[in-house]
Amino acid sequence: MLHDEAALDLVRGALLVTLKISGPILAAGVVVGLVISVVQAVTSIQDQALSFVPKIAAMLLVSMALLGWIVERLVAFTASMFTLTI
């Protein structure tokens, strides 16, 4: 039973790190998508590329801006994996 709990803790930690890293990037995509949707509703422009391209650009910019923080979180998680004793 001890190994099962350790494996669950490992997976839980990996999922939490994934959520922490992807959260700001996805939030930027959602915010830009909502703004573009409101603009499209007001102007009656219904072009798919108009919403897709700005979302990708915003997510890319947020990813580049947070690259140092993302690498820091991944290095900390990796270091904790190497020091893990079961």
ZIPE-V576069 format. One record per residue. PHI is phi in radians with two decimals (none if undefined). D_LAST is the distance of its C-alpha to the last C-alpha in Angstrom with 1 decimal. Layout:
BEGIN
phi=PHI d_last=D_LAST
phi=PHI d_last=D_LAST
END
This chain:
BEGIN
phi=none d_last=11.8
phi=-1.14 d_last=8.4
phi=-1.23 d_last=7.1
phi=-1.13 d_last=10.4
phi=-1.17 d_last=10.1
phi=-1.14 d_last=7.0
phi=-1.14 d_last=9.3
phi=-1.14 d_last=12.2
phi=-1.12 d_last=11.2
phi=-1.08 d_last=10.8
phi=-1.16 d_last=14.1
phi=-1.07 d_last=15.7
phi=-1.12 d_last=15.1
phi=-1.13 d_last=16.5
phi=-1.18 d_last=19.4
phi=-1.15 d_last=20.2
phi=-1.12 d_last=20.4
phi=-1.09 d_last=22.6
phi=-1.16 d_last=24.8
phi=-1.13 d_last=25.2
phi=-1.31 d_last=26.3
phi=-1.46 d_last=28.6
phi=-0.99 d_last=30.1
phi=-1.10 d_last=32.7
phi=-1.18 d_last=33.7
phi=-1.19 d_last=34.3
phi=-1.09 d_last=36.0
phi=-1.10 d_last=38.4
phi=-1.12 d_last=39.2
phi=-1.18 d_last=39.9
phi=-1.11 d_last=42.1
phi=-1.13 d_last=44.1
phi=-1.08 d_last=44.4
phi=-1.15 d_last=45.9
phi=-1.10 d_last=48.3
phi=-1.12 d_last=49.5
phi=-1.11 d_last=49.9
phi=-1.14 d_last=52.1
phi=-1.09 d_last=54.1
phi=-1.16 d_last=54.6
phi=-1.18 d_last=55.7
phi=-1.24 d_last=58.2
phi=-1.64 d_last=59.6
phi=1.06 d_last=59.4
phi=-1.63 d_last=57.9
phi=-2.09 d_last=55.6
phi=-1.86 d_last=54.2
phi=-1.17 d_last=50.6
phi=-1.18 d_last=50.2
phi=-1.14 d_last=51.2
phi=-1.61 d_last=48.0
phi=-1.31 d_last=45.6
phi=-1.14 d_last=46.4
phi=-1.13 d_last=46.1
phi=-1.12 d_last=42.7
phi=-1.09 d_last=41.3
phi=-1.12 d_last=42.9
phi=-1.13 d_last=41.5
phi=-1.16 d_last=38.0
phi=-1.16 d_last=38.3
phi=-1.12 d_last=39.7
phi=-1.15 d_last=36.9
phi=-1.08 d_last=34.3
phi=-1.20 d_last=36.1
phi=-1.18 d_last=36.5
phi=-1.74 d_last=32.9
phi=-1.02 d_last=31.6
phi=-1.08 d_last=30.5
phi=-1.15 d_last=28.7
phi=-1.12 d_last=26.9
phi=-1.11 d_last=25.9
phi=-1.07 d_last=24.6
phi=-1.14 d_last=22.4
phi=-1.17 d_last=21.1
phi=-1.16 d_last=20.4
phi=-1.11 d_last=18.6
phi=-1.16 d_last=16.3
phi=-1.11 d_last=15.8
phi=-1.10 d_last=15.1
phi=-1.19 d_last=12.5
phi=-1.21 d_last=10.8
phi=-1.30 d_last=11.2
phi=-1.66 d_last=9.9
phi=-1.26 d_last=6.6
phi=-2.13 d_last=3.8
phi=-1.84 d_last=0.0
END
